[in-house]
Amino acid sequence: MVLRLDPALAERLRLVAEVEHRSVSDVAREAVAALVEQRRADRRFQALLEDNLARHREALRLLRDGPGTPCDAAGGAA
């Protein structure tokens, strides 16, 4: 994985790693893990996730069934 950072943020990350005698990758992994855990407990994030899942379900339905059901295509007759 490649992670592109603003140069100023990259320098601050490097300094944190240097002060703690750790690798930049190790500090970055810790930060990403903390963010993921934070999001798991965030109600707003959970609501966004549910909305996203609903959109994906609808997209899958459209790909599987098409824009209308056979009932719609026949003018309401089954």
C-alpha positions as CSV (number, residue, x, y, z in Angstrom):
1,M,0.0,0.0,0.0
2,V,1.2,3.5,-0.8
3,L,0.2,6.4,1.4
4,R,0.8,9.9,0.2
5,L,1.0,12.6,2.9
6,D,1.4,16.3,2.8
7,P,5.1,17.0,3.3
8,A,4.6,18.8,6.6
9,L,2.5,15.9,8.0
10,A,5.1,13.4,6.7
11,E,7.8,15.3,8.5
12,R,5.8,15.4,11.8
13,L,5.2,11.7,11.5
14,R,8.9,11.1,10.9
15,L,9.7,13.1,14.0
16,V,7.2,11.2,16.2
17,A,8.8,7.9,15.0
18,E,12.3,9.2,15.6
19,V,11.5,10.4,19.2
20,E,9.8,7.1,20.0
21,H,12.6,5.1,18.4
22,R,10.1,3.4,16.1
23,S,9.7,3.1,12.3
24,V,7.4,5.5,10.5
25,S,5.4,2.5,9.3
26,D,4.9,1.3,12.8
27,V,3.6,4.7,14.0
28,A,1.4,5.0,10.9
29,R,-0.1,1.5,11.5
30,E,-0.8,2.4,15.1
31,A,-2.6,5.6,13.9
32,V,-4.6,3.8,11.3
33,A,-5.7,1.1,13.8
34,A,-6.7,3.7,16.3
35,L,-8.8,5.5,13.6
36,V,-10.5,2.3,12.6
37,E,-11.4,1.5,16.2
38,Q,-12.7,5.0,16.7
39,R,-15.0,4.7,13.7
40,R,-16.3,1.4,14.9
41,A,-17.7,3.2,18.0
42,D,-18.9,6.3,16.1
43,R,-22.7,6.4,15.6
44,R,-22.4,8.9,12.8
45,F,-20.0,6.6,10.9
46,Q,-22.3,3.6,11.5
47,A,-25.2,5.6,10.0
48,L,-23.1,6.5,7.0
49,L,-22.1,2.8,6.6
50,E,-25.8,1.7,6.7
51,D,-26.7,4.3,4.0
52,N,-23.8,3.1,1.9
53,L,-24.9,-0.6,2.3
54,A,-28.4,0.4,1.3
55,R,-27.1,2.0,-1.9
56,H,-25.0,-1.0,-2.7
57,R,-28.0,-3.3,-2.2
58,E,-30.1,-1.2,-4.6
59,A,-27.2,-1.2,-7.2
60,L,-27.0,-5.0,-6.9
61,R,-30.8,-5.3,-7.3
62,L,-30.7,-3.1,-10.5
63,L,-27.8,-5.1,-11.9
64,R,-29.6,-8.4,-11.2
65,D,-33.2,-7.5,-12.0
66,G,-32.9,-4.5,-14.3
67,P,-34.5,-1.1,-13.7
68,G,-38.1,-2.4,-13.4
69,T,-39.5,-5.7,-12.3
70,P,-41.3,-7.9,-14.9
71,C,-44.5,-6.7,-13.4
72,D,-43.6,-3.1,-14.1
73,A,-42.5,-3.9,-17.7
74,A,-45.9,-5.6,-18.4
75,G,-47.8,-2.5,-17.3
76,G,-48.7,-3.9,-13.9
77,A,-49.8,-7.4,-15.1
78,A,-48.1,-10.4,-13.7
